[in-house]
Amino acid sequence: MDLTKALDGAGGLSDTAYGHQKYEEYLNWLSSDEEARQELKFDRMSHGWALGTKEFKGAVVEAERQRKTDLFIGEKDHAEVRELLWEECLAKCLRVLGKVKSEAESDLKSADWKVAIAGLLKKRYLCSNGWLSARLHMGADSAVSRNVARMFSGERSPALKCYEKLKSKIHS
């Protein structure tokens, strides 16, 4: 960020740690001294929503429209992107543990390896209990949270050991 103009406007301060400190002191002084703000005519600095030509204001409006469009598309597709990340991490976890998806159906709902994977996905990606329960065949959604909490509290040390292995081998 180029602070040259701001520093210069505050009395020709240099772009150094000392200059930055003095600029911060200047801003604090301005924010607390109403008389100084009036003297510097702060109330006249901006009229309307933007300063500039008609073309400039049109470009600002168009950029804002594009930003809102991008944001809307992002919100709409966010769930799909999030689930793709979850699937990718699940596949890595299975590889690290030497498991395949079909084992999730046949092993216990609360198998240590499942709880470890659920813990990693919840902690790293805020993965939902419903998604984890469905993919890992862990039963009720509430059971996922209960088992993961028991693992992190130390009650399920084999699951915690498995979790630590996953955490050390899988990097976002």
VEXLUM-20668 format. One record per residue: residue in one letter; x, y, z of N, C-alpha, C, O in turn. Coordinates in steps of 0.1 Angstrom, whole numbers, padded with zeros to 4 digits, always signed. Atoms other than C-alpha are relative to their C-alpha. Example, Ala and Ser with C-alpha at 12.3 -4.5 7.8 and 13.67 -1.06 7.14 Angstrom:
% residues 2
+--------+-------+-------+-------+-------+-------+-------+-------+-------+-------+-------+-------+-------+
: residu :  n.px :  n.py :  n.pz : ca.px : ca.py : ca.pz :  c.px :  c.py :  c.pz :  o.px :  o.py :  o.pz :
+--------+-------+-------+-------+-------+-------+-------+-------+-------+-------+-------+-------+-------+
:      A : +0009 : -0012 : +0000 : +0123 : -0045 : +0078 : +0009 : +0012 : +0000 : +0019 : +0012 : +0007 :
:      S : -0009 : -0011 : +0000 : +0137 : -0011 : +0071 : -0008 : +0011 : +0008 : -0003 : +0022 : +0009 :
+--------+-------+-------+-------+-------+-------+-------+-------+-------+-------+-------+-------+-------+
% end
This chain:
% residues 172
+--------+-------+-------+-------+-------+-------+-------+-------+-------+-------+-------+-------+-------+
: residu :  n.px :  n.py :  n.pz : ca.px : ca.py : ca.pz :  c.px :  c.py :  c.pz :  o.px :  o.py :  o.pz :
+--------+-------+-------+-------+-------+-------+-------+-------+-------+-------+-------+-------+-------+
:      M : +0008 : -0012 : +0000 : +0000 : +0000 : +0000 : +0009 : +0012 : +0000 : +0018 : +0013 : +0008 :
:      D : -0008 : -0012 : +0001 : +0014 : +0034 : -0010 : -0006 : +0011 : +0009 : -0017 : +0016 : +0006 :
:      L : +0005 : -0011 : -0010 : +0010 : +0059 : +0019 : +0006 : +0013 : -0003 : +0004 : +0023 : +0005 :
:      T : -0007 : -0012 : +0002 : +0031 : +0086 : +0003 : -0009 : +0012 : +0001 : -0005 : +0022 : +0007 :
:      K : +0009 : -0012 : +0000 : +0002 : +0110 : -0004 : -0006 : +0003 : +0014 : -0007 : +0014 : +0018 :
:      A : +0006 : -0002 : -0013 : -0014 : +0105 : +0030 : +0011 : +0005 : +0010 : +0008 : +0014 : +0018 :
:      L : -0011 : -0004 : -0009 : +0020 : +0109 : +0048 : +0004 : +0015 : -0003 : +0006 : +0023 : +0005 :
:      D : -0003 : -0014 : +0005 : +0027 : +0140 : +0027 : -0010 : +0010 : +0005 : -0007 : +0021 : +0009 :
:      G : +0011 : -0009 : -0004 : -0007 : +0155 : +0035 : +0000 : +0002 : +0015 : -0007 : +0011 : +0020 :
:      A : +0000 : -0001 : -0014 : -0001 : +0150 : +0072 : +0013 : +0008 : +0005 : +0016 : +0007 : +0016 :
:      G : -0011 : -0008 : -0004 : +0029 : +0173 : +0072 : +0013 : -0004 : -0006 : +0024 : -0002 : +0000 :
:      G : -0012 : +0004 : +0006 : +0054 : +0157 : +0049 : +0008 : -0011 : +0008 : +0020 : -0011 : +0008 :
:      L : -0006 : +0011 : -0007 : +0060 : +0126 : +0070 : +0007 : -0010 : -0009 : +0003 : -0012 : -0020 :
:      S : -0008 : +0010 : +0008 : +0085 : +0100 : +0058 : -0007 : -0014 : +0001 : -0014 : -0017 : +0011 :
:      D : +0006 : +0013 : +0000 : +0074 : +0065 : +0049 : +0009 : -0010 : +0007 : +0016 : -0019 : +0002 :
:      T : -0008 : +0008 : -0010 : +0092 : +0049 : +0079 : -0009 : -0003 : +0012 : -0020 : +0001 : +0013 :
:      A : +0007 : +0003 : -0012 : +0081 : +0034 : +0111 : -0003 : +0012 : +0009 : -0014 : +0014 : +0014 :
:      Y : +0003 : -0013 : -0007 : +0085 : +0068 : +0128 : -0011 : +0008 : -0007 : -0019 : +0013 : +0000 :
:      G : +0010 : -0008 : +0007 : +0065 : +0085 : +0101 : -0014 : -0006 : +0001 : -0024 : +0001 : +0003 :
:      H : +0013 : +0006 : -0002 : +0037 : +0059 : +0104 : -0005 : +0002 : +0014 : -0017 : +0005 : +0016 :
:      Q : +0004 : -0003 : -0014 : +0037 : +0064 : +0142 : -0006 : +0014 : +0001 : -0016 : +0016 : +0007 :
:      K : +0004 : -0014 : +0000 : +0034 : +0101 : +0137 : -0013 : +0002 : -0007 : -0022 : +0010 : -0003 :
:      Y : +0013 : -0001 : +0008 : +0006 : +0097 : +0111 : -0011 : -0006 : +0009 : -0022 : +0000 : +0008 :
:      E : +0010 : +0005 : -0008 : -0013 : +0075 : +0135 : -0004 : +0010 : +0011 : -0016 : +0012 : +0015 :
:      E : +0002 : -0010 : -0010 : -0009 : +0102 : +0162 : -0008 : +0011 : -0006 : -0017 : +0017 : +0000 :
:      Y : +0007 : -0011 : +0008 : -0021 : +0128 : +0136 : -0015 : -0004 : -0001 : -0024 : +0004 : +0001 :
:      L : +0013 : +0004 : +0002 : -0052 : +0107 : +0129 : -0008 : -0001 : +0013 : -0020 : +0003 : +0013 :
:      N : +0007 : +0000 : -0014 : -0060 : +0102 : +0166 : -0003 : +0014 : +0004 : -0014 : +0017 : +0009 :
:      W : +0003 : -0014 : -0004 : -0057 : +0140 : +0171 : -0012 : +0005 : -0008 : -0021 : +0011 : -0003 :
:      L : +0011 : -0004 : +0009 : -0080 : +0146 : +0141 : -0014 : -0006 : +0005 : -0024 : +0001 : +0005 :
:      S : +0012 : +0007 : -0004 : -0106 : +0121 : +0154 : -0005 : +0006 : +0013 : -0017 : +0005 : +0016 :
:      S : +0004 : -0005 : -0013 : -0107 : +0138 : +0188 : -0002 : +0015 : +0000 : -0007 : +0021 : +0010 :
:      D : +0000 : -0015 : +0000 : -0105 : +0175 : +0178 : -0010 : +0005 : -0011 : -0006 : +0007 : -0022 :
:      E : +0011 : -0004 : +0009 : -0138 : +0187 : +0163 : +0004 : +0014 : -0007 : +0002 : +0016 : -0019 :
:      E : -0004 : -0014 : +0005 : -0124 : +0223 : +0159 : +0010 : -0002 : -0012 : +0009 : +0005 : -0022 :
:      A : -0010 : +0002 : +0010 : -0095 : +0210 : +0138 : -0006 : -0005 : -0013 : -0003 : -0001 : -0024 :
:      R : +0007 : +0006 : +0012 : -0118 : +0190 : +0115 : -0008 : +0011 : -0007 : -0008 : +0012 : -0019 :
:      Q : +0008 : -0011 : +0006 : -0140 : +0221 : +0110 : +0010 : +0010 : -0007 : +0007 : +0014 : -0018 :
:      E : -0010 : -0009 : +0006 : -0109 : +0242 : +0103 : +0005 : -0005 : -0013 : +0008 : +0002 : -0023 :
:      L : -0005 : +0007 : +0012 : -0097 : +0217 : +0077 : -0011 : -0003 : -0010 : -0009 : -0008 : -0021 :
:      K : +0012 : +0001 : +0009 : -0133 : +0217 : +0062 : -0003 : -0014 : -0004 : -0006 : -0017 : -0016 :
:      F : +0003 : +0014 : +0003 : -0138 : +0180 : +0064 : -0014 : -0002 : -0005 : -0017 : -0010 : -0013 :
:      D : +0014 : +0001 : +0004 : -0175 : +0185 : +0061 : -0003 : +0003 : -0015 : -0013 : +0000 : -0020 :
:      R : +0002 : -0004 : +0014 : -0170 : +0199 : +0025 : +0008 : -0010 : -0009 : +0007 : -0008 : -0021 :
:      M : -0008 : +0009 : +0008 : -0147 : +0171 : +0013 : -0007 : -0009 : -0009 : -0002 : -0012 : -0020 :
:      S : +0008 : +0009 : +0008 : -0174 : +0149 : -0001 : -0014 : +0004 : -0001 : -0021 : +0006 : +0009 :
:      H : +0014 : -0003 : +0002 : -0207 : +0157 : -0016 : -0005 : -0011 : -0009 : +0000 : -0013 : -0020 :
:      G : +0005 : +0011 : +0008 : -0228 : +0128 : -0029 : +0007 : -0013 : +0003 : +0015 : -0014 : +0012 :
:      W : -0005 : +0013 : -0003 : -0218 : +0092 : -0031 : +0014 : -0003 : -0006 : +0021 : -0012 : -0002 :
:      A : -0013 : +0001 : +0007 : -0187 : +0096 : -0054 : +0004 : +0013 : -0006 : -0004 : +0021 : -0010 :
:      L : -0006 : -0012 : +0007 : -0164 : +0123 : -0067 : +0006 : -0005 : -0013 : +0014 : -0014 : -0013 :
:      G : -0006 : +0004 : +0012 : -0155 : +0121 : -0103 : -0010 : +0004 : -0012 : -0021 : +0009 : -0010 :
:      T : +0008 : -0003 : +0012 : -0168 : +0124 : -0139 : -0012 : -0010 : +0000 : -0013 : -0020 : +0007 :
:      K : +0011 : +0009 : +0002 : -0200 : +0108 : -0151 : +0004 : -0014 : -0004 : -0001 : -0024 : +0000 :
:      E : -0005 : +0013 : +0005 : -0180 : +0081 : -0168 : +0006 : -0008 : +0012 : +0004 : -0020 : +0013 :
:      F : -0006 : +0007 : -0011 : -0161 : +0073 : -0136 : -0011 : -0006 : +0009 : -0010 : -0017 : +0013 :
:      K : +0011 : +0004 : -0008 : -0193 : +0071 : -0116 : -0007 : -0012 : -0007 : -0011 : -0022 : +0000 :
:      G : +0006 : +0011 : +0007 : -0208 : +0048 : -0143 : +0009 : -0013 : +0001 : +0004 : -0024 : +0003 :
:      A : -0009 : +0011 : -0001 : -0177 : +0026 : -0141 : -0001 : -0006 : +0014 : +0000 : -0019 : +0016 :
:      V : +0002 : +0004 : -0014 : -0181 : +0024 : -0103 : -0013 : -0008 : +0002 : -0013 : -0019 : +0008 :
:      V : +0013 : +0007 : +0000 : -0217 : +0014 : -0107 : +0001 : -0014 : -0006 : -0004 : -0024 : -0001 :
:      E : -0002 : +0013 : +0007 : -0208 : -0013 : -0132 : +0008 : -0010 : +0007 : +0005 : -0022 : +0008 :
:      A : -0009 : +0009 : -0009 : -0180 : -0027 : -0110 : -0008 : -0006 : +0011 : -0006 : -0017 : +0015 :
:      E : +0008 : +0004 : -0012 : -0205 : -0029 : -0081 : -0010 : -0011 : -0005 : -0012 : -0021 : +0002 :
:      R : +0009 : +0009 : +0005 : -0230 : -0047 : -0103 : +0007 : -0014 : -0002 : +0002 : -0024 : +0001 :
:      Q : -0008 : +0012 : +0003 : -0203 : -0072 : -0114 : +0003 : -0007 : +0013 : +0003 : -0020 : +0014 :
:      R : -0004 : +0005 : -0013 : -0192 : -0077 : -0078 : -0012 : -0008 : +0006 : -0011 : -0019 : +0012 :
:      K : +0012 : +0007 : -0006 : -0228 : -0085 : -0067 : -0003 : -0012 : -0008 : -0008 : -0022 : -0002 :
:      T : +0002 : +0012 : +0008 : -0232 : -0109 : -0096 : +0009 : -0011 : +0004 : +0005 : -0022 : +0005 :
:      D : -0010 : +0010 : -0004 : -0200 : -0127 : -0087 : -0003 : -0005 : +0014 : -0002 : -0017 : +0016 :
:      L : +0003 : +0004 : -0013 : -0211 : -0128 : -0051 : -0012 : -0010 : +0000 : -0012 : -0020 : +0007 :
:      F : +0012 : +0009 : +0001 : -0245 : -0143 : -0060 : +0003 : -0013 : -0006 : -0001 : -0023 : +0000 :
:      I : -0005 : +0012 : +0006 : -0229 : -0169 : -0082 : +0008 : -0008 : +0011 : +0006 : -0020 : +0012 :
:      G : -0008 : +0007 : -0010 : -0205 : -0177 : -0054 : -0008 : -0006 : +0011 : -0006 : -0017 : +0015 :
:      E : +0009 : +0006 : -0011 : -0233 : -0182 : -0028 : -0007 : -0012 : -0006 : -0008 : -0022 : +0001 :
:      K : +0008 : +0011 : +0006 : -0252 : -0204 : -0052 : +0008 : -0013 : -0001 : +0003 : -0024 : +0001 :
:      D : -0008 : +0012 : +0002 : -0223 : -0227 : -0059 : +0009 : -0003 : +0012 : +0016 : -0013 : +0011 :
:      H : -0008 : +0002 : -0012 : -0207 : -0225 : -0025 : -0002 : -0014 : +0006 : +0008 : -0021 : +0009 :
:      A : +0002 : +0013 : -0005 : -0223 : -0257 : -0013 : +0006 : -0011 : -0008 : +0012 : -0020 : -0003 :
:      E : -0006 : +0010 : +0009 : -0211 : -0276 : -0043 : +0015 : +0000 : +0002 : +0021 : -0011 : +0002 :
:      V : -0015 : -0001 : -0002 : -0175 : -0264 : -0039 : +0004 : -0005 : +0014 : +0013 : -0013 : +0015 :
:      R : -0003 : +0005 : -0013 : -0176 : -0271 : -0002 : +0000 : -0015 : +0001 : +0008 : -0021 : +0007 :
:      E : +0002 : +0014 : +0000 : -0188 : -0306 : -0007 : +0011 : -0007 : -0008 : +0016 : -0018 : -0005 :
:      L : -0011 : +0005 : +0008 : -0161 : -0312 : -0034 : +0013 : -0001 : +0009 : +0020 : -0010 : +0008 :
:      L : -0011 : +0000 : -0009 : -0135 : -0302 : -0008 : -0001 : -0011 : +0010 : +0009 : -0018 : +0014 :
:      W : +0002 : +0011 : -0009 : -0150 : -0326 : +0017 : +0003 : -0014 : -0006 : +0009 : -0022 : +0000 :
:      E : -0002 : +0012 : +0007 : -0150 : -0354 : -0008 : +0015 : -0003 : -0002 : +0020 : -0014 : +0000 :
:      E : -0014 : +0001 : +0003 : -0114 : -0348 : -0017 : +0008 : -0003 : +0013 : +0016 : -0012 : +0013 :
:      C : -0007 : +0003 : -0013 : -0103 : -0348 : +0020 : -0004 : -0014 : +0005 : +0004 : -0021 : +0010 :
:      L : +0005 : +0013 : -0004 : -0124 : -0379 : +0027 : +0008 : -0011 : -0008 : +0013 : -0021 : -0002 :
:      A : -0008 : +0009 : +0008 : -0106 : -0397 : -0002 : +0014 : -0001 : +0005 : +0020 : -0012 : +0006 :
:      K : -0014 : +0000 : -0005 : -0072 : -0387 : +0012 : +0001 : -0007 : +0013 : +0010 : -0015 : +0015 :
:      C : +0001 : +0007 : -0013 : -0082 : -0399 : +0047 : +0000 : -0015 : -0002 : +0007 : -0023 : +0004 :
:      L : +0001 : +0015 : +0003 : -0092 : -0433 : +0033 : +0013 : -0006 : -0005 : +0017 : -0016 : +0000 :
:      R : -0012 : +0005 : +0005 : -0060 : -0436 : +0014 : +0011 : -0002 : +0012 : +0017 : -0012 : +0013 :
:      V : -0009 : +0000 : -0011 : -0039 : -0427 : +0045 : -0002 : -0012 : +0009 : +0007 : -0018 : +0014 :
:      L : +0004 : +0011 : -0009 : -0058 : -0453 : +0066 : -0001 : -0013 : -0007 : -0004 : -0023 : +0000 :
:      G : +0001 : +0013 : +0007 : -0058 : -0480 : +0039 : -0014 : -0005 : +0000 : -0016 : -0017 : +0000 :
:      K : +0014 : +0004 : +0000 : -0096 : -0480 : +0038 : -0006 : +0003 : -0013 : -0001 : +0011 : -0021 :
:      V : +0008 : -0003 : +0012 : -0121 : -0480 : +0010 : -0014 : +0003 : +0004 : -0019 : -0001 : +0015 :
:      K : +0013 : -0005 : -0004 : -0156 : -0465 : +0010 : -0009 : -0011 : +0004 : -0017 : -0010 : +0013 :
:      S : +0009 : +0011 : -0003 : -0173 : -0499 : +0011 : +0002 : -0005 : +0014 : -0008 : -0010 : +0020 :
:      E : -0002 : +0004 : -0014 : -0157 : -0505 : +0045 : -0009 : +0008 : +0010 : -0012 : +0004 : +0021 :
:      A : +0008 : -0009 : -0009 : -0177 : -0476 : +0059 : -0014 : -0006 : +0002 : -0020 : -0005 : +0013 :
:      E : +0013 : +0006 : -0002 : -0209 : -0496 : +0053 : +0001 : -0012 : +0009 : -0009 : -0015 : +0017 :
:      S : +0000 : +0012 : -0007 : -0197 : -0528 : +0069 : +0006 : +0001 : +0014 : +0003 : -0007 : +0023 :
:      D : -0006 : -0002 : -0013 : -0177 : -0514 : +0099 : -0010 : +0006 : +0010 : -0021 : +0011 : +0005 :
:      L : +0009 : -0006 : -0011 : -0193 : -0503 : +0132 : -0002 : +0015 : -0003 : +0006 : +0022 : -0009 :
:      K : +0004 : -0014 : +0002 : -0211 : -0469 : +0130 : +0010 : +0009 : +0007 : +0013 : +0020 : +0002 :
:      S : -0009 : -0008 : -0008 : -0187 : -0456 : +0156 : +0015 : -0005 : +0000 : +0022 : -0003 : +0010 :
:      A : -0014 : +0005 : +0001 : -0155 : -0472 : +0144 : +0010 : +0011 : +0002 : +0007 : +0023 : -0003 :
:      D : -0010 : -0010 : -0003 : -0124 : -0453 : +0155 : +0004 : +0007 : -0012 : +0006 : +0020 : -0012 :
:      W : -0005 : -0007 : +0012 : -0112 : -0446 : +0120 : -0011 : +0009 : -0006 : -0007 : +0020 : -0011 :
:      K : +0010 : -0009 : +0005 : -0146 : -0431 : +0111 : -0001 : +0012 : +0008 : -0002 : +0023 : +0003 :
:      V : +0000 : -0011 : -0009 : -0146 : -0409 : +0141 : +0011 : +0009 : -0002 : +0010 : +0021 : -0002 :
:      A : -0012 : -0009 : +0003 : -0111 : -0397 : +0133 : -0002 : +0008 : -0012 : +0001 : +0020 : -0013 :
:      I : +0002 : -0007 : +0012 : -0120 : -0388 : +0098 : -0011 : +0011 : +0002 : -0009 : +0022 : -0002 :
:      A : +0011 : -0010 : -0003 : -0152 : -0371 : +0110 : +0006 : +0012 : +0008 : +0003 : +0024 : +0005 :
:      G : -0006 : -0011 : -0008 : -0131 : -0351 : +0135 : +0008 : +0009 : -0008 : +0008 : +0021 : -0007 :
:      L : -0009 : -0008 : +0009 : -0106 : -0340 : +0109 : -0009 : +0009 : -0009 : -0006 : +0021 : -0011 :
:      L : +0008 : -0008 : +0010 : -0133 : -0329 : +0084 : -0008 : +0011 : +0008 : -0010 : +0022 : +0002 :
:      K : +0007 : -0010 : -0007 : -0153 : -0311 : +0111 : +0009 : +0011 : +0004 : +0005 : +0023 : +0003 :
:      K : -0009 : -0010 : -0005 : -0123 : -0293 : +0125 : +0006 : +0009 : -0012 : +0007 : +0021 : -0011 :
:      R : -0006 : -0007 : +0012 : -0107 : -0284 : +0091 : -0009 : +0007 : -0009 : -0007 : +0018 : -0014 :
:      Y : +0009 : -0005 : +0011 : -0137 : -0278 : +0069 : -0014 : +0003 : +0005 : -0022 : +0006 : -0003 :
:      L : +0013 : -0002 : -0006 : -0166 : -0274 : +0093 : -0011 : -0009 : -0007 : -0022 : -0004 : -0010 :
:      C : +0008 : +0009 : +0007 : -0181 : -0304 : +0076 : -0013 : -0003 : +0009 : -0012 : -0004 : +0021 :
:      S : +0013 : +0002 : -0008 : -0218 : -0311 : +0086 : -0001 : -0014 : +0004 : +0004 : -0024 : -0002 :
:      N : +0002 : +0013 : -0005 : -0228 : -0340 : +0107 : -0008 : -0009 : -0010 : -0005 : -0021 : -0012 :
:      G : +0008 : +0007 : +0009 : -0254 : -0350 : +0081 : +0008 : -0006 : -0012 : +0006 : -0018 : -0015 :
:      W : -0009 : +0004 : +0011 : -0228 : -0352 : +0053 : +0009 : -0012 : +0005 : +0010 : -0022 : -0002 :
:      L : -0009 : +0010 : -0006 : -0204 : -0372 : +0075 : -0008 : -0013 : +0003 : -0003 : -0024 : +0000 :
:      S : +0008 : +0012 : -0003 : -0231 : -0396 : +0087 : -0004 : -0007 : -0012 : -0003 : -0020 : -0012 :
:      A : +0003 : +0007 : +0012 : -0242 : -0403 : +0052 : +0011 : -0007 : -0007 : +0010 : -0018 : -0011 :
:      R : -0011 : +0005 : +0007 : -0208 : -0408 : +0037 : +0008 : -0011 : +0008 : +0013 : -0021 : +0002 :
:      L : -0007 : +0010 : -0008 : -0193 : -0428 : +0066 : -0009 : -0010 : +0007 : -0004 : -0019 : +0014 :
:      H : +0010 : +0009 : -0006 : -0225 : -0446 : +0076 : +0002 : -0001 : +0015 : +0004 : -0011 : +0021 :
:      M : -0002 : -0001 : -0015 : -0223 : -0434 : +0112 : -0013 : +0002 : +0008 : -0013 : +0005 : +0020 :
:      G : +0013 : +0000 : -0008 : -0260 : -0435 : +0121 : -0005 : +0015 : +0001 : -0004 : +0023 : -0008 :
:      A : +0007 : -0013 : -0003 : -0278 : -0404 : +0136 : +0011 : +0011 : -0001 : +0022 : +0009 : +0003 :
:      D : -0009 : -0012 : +0001 : -0263 : -0370 : +0129 : +0006 : +0004 : +0014 : +0018 : +0007 : +0015 :
:      S : -0005 : -0003 : -0014 : -0260 : -0364 : +0167 : +0011 : -0009 : +0005 : +0019 : -0005 : +0013 :
:      A : -0011 : +0009 : -0004 : -0239 : -0395 : +0171 : +0014 : +0004 : -0005 : +0024 : +0002 : +0001 :
:      V : -0013 : -0005 : +0005 : -0212 : -0380 : +0149 : +0006 : +0010 : +0010 : +0017 : +0009 : +0013 :
:      S : -0005 : -0010 : -0010 : -0209 : -0350 : +0172 : +0004 : -0006 : +0013 : +0014 : -0002 : +0019 :
:      R : -0002 : +0006 : -0013 : -0211 : -0371 : +0203 : +0014 : -0008 : +0000 : +0022 : -0006 : +0009 :
:      N : -0012 : +0008 : +0001 : -0183 : -0395 : +0191 : +0012 : +0009 : -0002 : +0023 : +0006 : +0004 :
:      V : -0011 : -0009 : +0002 : -0161 : -0367 : +0179 : +0004 : +0007 : +0012 : +0016 : +0009 : +0016 :
:      A : -0002 : -0007 : -0012 : -0165 : -0348 : +0211 : +0007 : -0009 : +0010 : +0017 : -0005 : +0017 :
:      R : -0006 : +0009 : -0009 : -0156 : -0379 : +0231 : +0015 : -0003 : -0004 : +0023 : -0005 : +0005 :
:      M : -0014 : +0002 : +0005 : -0125 : -0384 : +0209 : +0009 : +0012 : +0005 : +0020 : +0010 : +0011 :
:      F : -0008 : -0012 : -0004 : -0113 : -0348 : +0215 : +0002 : +0001 : +0015 : +0011 : +0008 : +0020 :
:      S : -0001 : -0001 : -0014 : -0120 : -0351 : +0252 : +0010 : -0011 : +0006 : +0014 : -0011 : +0018 :
:      G : -0010 : +0011 : -0004 : -0096 : -0382 : +0254 : -0007 : -0013 : +0004 : +0000 : -0022 : +0007 :
:      E : +0007 : +0013 : -0004 : -0123 : -0408 : +0261 : +0001 : -0011 : -0011 : +0000 : -0023 : -0008 :
:      R : -0002 : +0010 : +0011 : -0116 : -0424 : +0227 : +0014 : +0001 : -0005 : +0016 : +0006 : -0016 :
:      S : -0014 : -0002 : +0004 : -0079 : -0426 : +0226 : +0004 : -0007 : -0013 : +0013 : -0001 : -0020 :
:      P : -0003 : +0006 : +0013 : -0077 : -0451 : +0197 : -0004 : +0009 : -0012 : +0003 : +0010 : -0022 :
:      A : +0004 : -0009 : +0010 : -0097 : -0427 : +0176 : +0008 : +0013 : -0001 : +0012 : +0018 : -0012 :
:      L : -0008 : -0012 : +0000 : -0076 : -0397 : +0187 : +0014 : -0003 : -0006 : +0020 : +0005 : -0013 :
:      K : -0013 : +0004 : +0006 : -0044 : -0416 : +0177 : -0002 : -0001 : -0015 : +0007 : +0004 : -0022 :
:      C : +0002 : +0000 : +0014 : -0059 : -0422 : +0143 : -0002 : +0014 : -0006 : +0003 : +0017 : -0017 :
:      Y : +0002 : -0013 : +0004 : -0069 : -0386 : +0141 : +0013 : +0007 : -0002 : +0016 : +0014 : -0011 :
:      E : -0013 : -0006 : +0000 : -0034 : -0375 : +0149 : +0008 : -0004 : -0012 : +0016 : +0004 : -0018 :
:      K : -0006 : +0005 : +0012 : -0021 : -0397 : +0121 : -0005 : +0007 : -0012 : +0003 : +0012 : -0021 :
:      L : +0006 : -0008 : +0012 : -0045 : -0381 : +0096 : +0005 : +0014 : +0000 : +0009 : +0019 : -0011 :
:      K : -0003 : -0014 : -0001 : -0037 : -0346 : +0108 : +0015 : +0002 : -0004 : +0018 : +0012 : -0011 :
:      S : -0014 : -0002 : +0004 : +0001 : -0352 : +0103 : +0002 : -0003 : -0015 : +0012 : +0002 : -0020 :
:      K : -0002 : +0005 : +0014 : -0003 : -0368 : +0069 : -0008 : +0008 : -0011 : -0004 : +0009 : -0022 :
:      I : +0008 : -0007 : +0010 : -0030 : -0346 : +0053 : +0000 : +0014 : +0003 : -0003 : +0019 : +0013 :
:      H : -0002 : -0015 : -0001 : -0023 : -0310 : +0047 : -0009 : +0006 : -0010 : -0009 : +0003 : -0022 :
:      S : +0010 : -0006 : +0008 : -0051 : -0289 : +0033 : +0006 : +0003 : -0013 : -0001 : +0009 : -0022 :
+--------+-------+-------+-------+-------+-------+-------+-------+-------+-------+-------+-------+-------+
% end
